[in-house]
Amino acid sequence: MTETAAAHAAHPTDAHVRGGLAAAARAVPVALLASLPGLVFLAGFDHLAYGLGLLAGVVLAGLLIAPHVAQSGAATLSEALRKRFGTIASIAGTAVIVLVTLPLLTAELTVIGIVAESGLGGSYVAAVLVAVAVSAAVALFASERVFGWMAIGALMLFAASLLVPLVLISAKTGVLTPHVAYGETLSAIGVMEERLVEGGLVDFDTFSMHTAPFLRLSGLDLVALILSLALGTAVLPPVISALAADGRRPAAVRFAGAWSAFFVMLLLITVPVLAAYAKHEIYGAMIRETPLAHLPSWLEAPLRAGVARIHGTSVYLLSAVADAVRAGTPDATAVSAYLSTDATAAAQWSTLDDAMRETMLGAARTLASDTSTASAWHLYLTAVLPVAAAAAGNDTAMLTQAALVVEPVGLMLALPGLAGIPAWGAGLLLSGVLALALVMASALLGTFATAGSSLDREAATRQGWRTLAPVLAIAAFAAGAATIRSADLVAIVVAALSLAAAGLFPVMALGLAWKRATAAGAVAAILLGGGVTLYYDVGIQVFPAAFYRTWAPLSNAGEFAAEEFTRLETEARDAEEGARTAAETALEELARGTPTRRGLANWFGIDSASGAIFGVPLGILALVLVSLLTRRPRQP
């Protein structure tokens, strides 16, 4: 009897609770979990779909997928596929697992770097490298018992990082029980929104009434997003491995899964309350007509991290341009080339006009000067924002909803300041995000250590030296990708979970339970479901114009947008070299879309990251048809 099984036999309820807590810490990628308050802040009730999908996925993992894996005698998804369908199916499943976990690992490292840089004042690159080293060591050499306790501690710290700011923010409004008074806060937000709209302080491309449904997501979008998140989370390798390790008995796995869903639910019900109180505080600053020259201190952290912008600029961009100046870049064109390896800075720089770029360069030269004592924050307030406000037509130079854009993860960085927590306390509070992200990164690297083998975590720990090279190679690749610092972490996570749903859910949910399922059917389900979803996401993001040309009849593009595409296509074909490049760029952007405008390249209007809505049904169909057409597997 293993140590885990013995502990379960002696104290079954305690073992279930511990197993549920440990699994809950690995159930949701922190890059998405830390962004949930910001997502609800941005789009109100529409984005509650993210939490609903995640919670449904944890429930499915505990009730359906993990018990099947445990019943097969396996400890990992790859091993379960090998035991049931053989080596080829296991290899195909492992390929999907690698494609899923690599971007998730990159997103976790990116969050660690951003939080460490903004909350703790450290170096982004150094934080990523330290996180990689710690995660690899934990993944390779920590026992399941030790790692489980680490996960439980990190989950408690993360819960504190949500609850402490919530209580302090609500206390500023005179409410000591924020969850109970949530309804009153929603009513107050509704009044504030009316005042903002009447005062012309909003940008309707980015503004949504908090309680109005289907403003950002249509009914079909909502179904696609919830399906992608739920079915992807249900087959997320770290949570399945954590649950299946609980004594290897389906009943024990289900009990642990129920506790895991309960703990995740406790976190998720805090998200909309926290978003509402944060929006109440931020809208209050706008209604009080706060001058841009005297921005609230809570905005400094997200602006320094590049996850917030005011009129398209940020302190992060100013610092990045100053680094370019120190490197000897003489003009705006050279700065563009220098920033090309930083996705966040490059994206912000590309939106500025020539006059604004020159203003940013002038402030950056002052910041880069050896004799300058001016801080980036001071220069940003005094030299950059006045010009940015004037260029945007903000004659009053006041903080408005139209001026301020906060990325989802940016709200987490702003929470300590919104709650009035001092700088030292902010770092301590954000350490919960760092701890849980490290646990998730370690769990994902542990997935690589055991993927495609018959080793569980304990066996992989004992033979850690055999898996050292591949795990370090994967970790190095993810760290390199994280240095690009992509700003759209939510899309990365959703796309990865969508691929997991399409490539793994049909075979893990139906394939393991259906005795008639064959190895050929399993391979067909993995390849067709995962392949279609991967094609949909990559096609729209990388080749949007070509994707639209191929699938124009399935697009939800309106007549005007289709005519605009045809015009730009003609212009790109007939124009001379310089104009052709500009037209081709505009053509790709029109087809791909922007954060505030859906592109033409799609099937029935579904977002590229939610392609599981197509892949899952096709995977189930392939599993059933191919299994029925091939020889019935031998019964054990």
NUDRENSE-721037 format. One record per residue (C-alpha): residue in one letter; x, y, z. Coordinates in steps of 0.5 Angstrom, whole numbers, plus 500, padded with zeros to 3 digits. Example, Ala and Ser with C-alpha at 12.3 -4.5 7.8 and 13.67 -1.06 7.14 Angstrom:
# residues 2
A525491516
S527498514
This chain:
# residues 636
M500500500
T503507498
E504512503
T498516500
A493510500
A495509507
A494516509
H487515506
A485509509
A487512516
H483518515
P479518509
T476525510
D482529511
A485525505
H480528501
V480535503
R488535503
G487532496
G482537494
L486543496
A492540493
A488539486
A485546487
A492549487
R493546480
A486546477
V486553474
P492556470
V494562475
A495567468
L487566468
L486566475
A489572476
S486575470
L479574472
P477580477
G480584471
L476580466
V469582470
F472589471
L472590463
A466587461
G461586467
F457580467
D459577460
H466575463
L463571468
A463566463
Y470565464
G469563472
L463558470
G467555465
L473554469
L468551475
A465546470
G471544468
V474542475
V467539476
L468534470
A475533472
G473530479
L467526477
L468524470
I476524467
A480523474
P476517476
H477513469
V484515469
A485512476
Q480506475
S485504469
G491504474
A494510471
A497516474
T497520468
L493522462
S499519457
E499512461
A492512461
L492512454
R498507453
K494502458
R487503454
F489504447
G497502446
T503506444
I501510438
A495513441
S499515447
I504518443
A499522439
G496524446
T503526449
A504531443
V497534444
I499535452
V506538450
L502543445
V498545451
T502545457
L508549453
P504555452
L501555459
L508554462
T510560458
A504564461
E505562468
L512565467
T510571464
V505572470
I511571475
G516576471
I510581471
V508581478
A516580481
E518586477
S512591479
G510588486
L517586488
G521591484
G525586481
S528584474
Y523581469
V528577466
A531575473
A525573476
V523568470
L530565470
V529564478
A522561477
V524556471
A530554476
V525553482
S520550478
A524545475
A527543481
V521542485
A518538479
L524533478
F526532486
A520534490
S515528492
E508528491
R507529499
V511535499
F509538493
G502537495
W503541502
M507547498
A500547493
I496548499
G500553502
A500557495
L493556495
M492559501
L496565500
F493567493
A486567497
A489572502
S491576496
L484576493
L480577500
V485582504
P484587498
L477586498
V475587505
L480593505
I476596499
S469595502
A471598508
K473604505
T465605503
G463603510
V461596508
L464590513
T461584509
P462585502
H459579499
V453581503
A453588500
Y455586493
G448588490
E448595493
T455596490
L452594483
S446599484
A452604485
I456602479
G450603475
V449610477
M456612476
E456609469
E450613467
R454619470
L460617466
V456616459
E452623460
G459626461
G462624455
L467620459
V467613456
D469610449
F464605447
D469601444
T471599450
F466601455
S460596457
M455597462
H457592468
T450588469
A448588461
P449581458
F451580451
L455586450
R462583449
L459576448
S454573443
G450567446
L454563441
D460566443
L458565451
V457557449
A464556445
L468560451
I464556457
L465549453
S472550451
L474552458
A470547461
L472541457
G480543457
T480544464
A477537465
V483534462
L488539464
P494534466
P496537473
V489537476
I488530473
S495527476
A493530483
L486527483
A488520480
A494520485
D489519491
G489512493
R488510485
R480509487
P475512483
A471513489
A476517493
V478521487
R471523486
F471525493
A477529492
G474532486
A468534490
W473538495
S477541489
A471544486
F468547492
F475550494
V475553487
M468555487
L470559494
L475563490
L471564484
I465567488
T470572490
V472575483
P465578481
V465582488
L472584488
A471587481
A465590483
Y468594488
A474595484
K470598479
H466603484
E473605486
I476607479
Y469610477
G469614483
A476617481
M473619474
I467622477
R471626481
E475629475
T482627477
P487630473
L492626469
A498630472
H495627479
L494620477
P492616483
S498612486
W494605485
L495606477
E503606478
A504599478
P500597472
L503603468
R510601470
A508593468
G505595461
V499592463
A495599463
R495605458
I493612458
H491614451
G496609449
T502610453
S505607459
V511608464
Y513601461
L513604454
L517610457
S522606460
A523601454
V524607450
A529609455
D533603454
A533603447
V536610447
R541608452
A543602447
G544608442
T538608437
P538615434
D531615432
A524612432
T525607426
A531605430
V527604436
S521600433
A527595431
Y529595438
L523594441
S521588436
T523583441
D518586447
A511584444
T508589450
A512595448
A512594441
A504593441
Q504600444
W509603440
S506601434
T499605436
L503612437
D503617431
D510620429
A509627434
M507622440
R513618438
E518624438
T515626445
M516619448
L523619445
G525626448
A522624455
A526617454
R533621452
T532625459
L531619463
A537616460
S541621461
D546620466
T545627470
S538626470
T535625477
A528625474
S524618475
A520615470
W513616473
H515624474
L517624467
Y511620465
L506625468
T509631466
A512630459
V508625456
L501625459
P500632457
V502631450
A498624449
A492627452
A492633447
A493628441
A487624444
G482630444
N482630452
D482638453
T481637460
A486633461
M482629466
L482621468
T476618464
Q474611462
A476613455
A483614457
L484609461
V485601459
V487596464
E489589462
P486583466
V492582470
G493589471
L487590476
M491585480
L497589480
A493595482
L489592488
P494593493
G494600491
L486601491
A486598498
G491603501
I496598502
P503600503
A508598498
W511593503
G505590504
A503590496
G509586495
L507581501
L500581498
L502579491
S507574493
G501569493
V500570486
L507568485
A507562490
L501559486
A504561479
L510557481
V506551484
M503551477
A509552473
S512546477
A506542476
L506543468
L514541468
G512535472
T507533466
F513534461
A517529466
T512524466
A509525459
G509519455
S512514460
S509509465
L512513471
D508517476
R510523480
E514519485
A517514480
A519520476
T522523482
R526517484
Q529517477
G529525476
W536525473
R533521467
T528526465
L533532467
A535534460
P528534457
V525538462
L531543462
A530544455
I523545455
A524550461
A529554457
F524554451
A518557455
A523562459
G525564452
A518565450
A516568456
T521574455
I517576449
R512578454
S506577450
A500582453
D494577451
L495572456
V488570457
A487569449
I494564450
V491560456
V484560453
A487557446
A491552450
L485549454
S481549447
L486545444
A486540450
A479540450
A479538442
G485533443
L484530449
F477530452
P473526447
V478520448
M479521455
A471522457
L468517452
G474513449
L476510456
A469509458
W466506452
K469498451
R467498444
A472504443
T479502439
A486504438
A484507431
G478511433
A482514439
V488516434
A483519429
A479523435
I486526437
L488528431
L482530428
G479534434
G486537436
G488538428
V481542427
T482546433
L489548432
Y488550425
Y482554427
D486558432
V493558428
G489560421
I486566424
Q492569428
V497567423
F494567416
P487571417
A487574410
A488567407
F483564412
Y478569410
R479568403
T478560404
W472560409
A468567407
P461563406
L462561414
S464568416
N459573420
A462579416
G457584414
E457587407
F461593409
A466589412
A467584406
E467590401
E472593405
F476587405
T475587397
R478594396
L484593401
E485586397
T485590390
E489596393
A495591396
R495588389
D495594385
A499599389
E507600389
E511597394
G511602400
A503603399
R502595398
T506594405
A501598408
A495595405
E497588406
T498590413
A491593414
L488587410
E491582415
E488587421
L481587418
A481580417
R484578424
G481584428
T483588434
P481587442
T475592440
R473589433
R472582431
G475580425
L473577418
A476571419
N472566423
W467561423
F460563425
G463569429
I467564434
D473567437
S479564435
A481561442
S475558442
G475553437
A474547441
I466548439
F468545433
G474540435
V470536440
P464534436
L469532430
G473528435
I467524438
L464523431
A471520429
L472516435
V465513434
L465512427
V472509426
S471505432
L465502429
L469501423
T475497426
R476491429
R473490436
P478490442
R480484445
Q477484452
P481483458
